[in-house]
Amino acid sequence: MEISRRKQLLAEYANRKPEMGIISLACEATGDVFLGTSNDTKASLNGLRFKLETGSHPNRSLRELWQQYGEAGFTLSVVEVLDYEDAKADYTQELEEMLEQHLEENKEARRIWK
C-alpha cells in the first residue's frame, strides 16, 4: 500500500464519528436481556460476539446462555443512539444516564458488563 494512501486511511479513521449508544443482547429462548453502553456500537457488538464465542466474556450468566443457545438464539441490537457533535469528547456520563433509563424501564434487564 502506498504511504500516502495509508496516511489518508489513518486520517479518515481518526476523524470518523462512530455510532454511540445502548446495545442489547436478548436471549430468544429465555427472555433474558443484557444492556450496555458503547462508544462504537458496531465494534462493541463484534467484540461481544468474539468474547462470547471464545468463552472469555466476564459476565458468567450471559456467557452460559450463549454457550447453550449460540448466536442464533440471541438478538443483538442497538437500542438507542446518542446524538452528539464532537467525536473526541467524552460522553460516558450521557451514555450511563441512557443506560440507567433503559434499566429502569426494563426491570428484568441486566448489564452486559458488570
Secondary structure, 3 states (H helix, E strand, C coil): CCHHHHHHHHHHHHCCCCCCEEEEEEECCCCCEEEEEECCHHHHHHHHHHHHHCCCCCCHHHHHHHHHHCHHHEEEEEEEECCCCCCCCCCHHHHHHHHHHHHHHCCCCEECCC
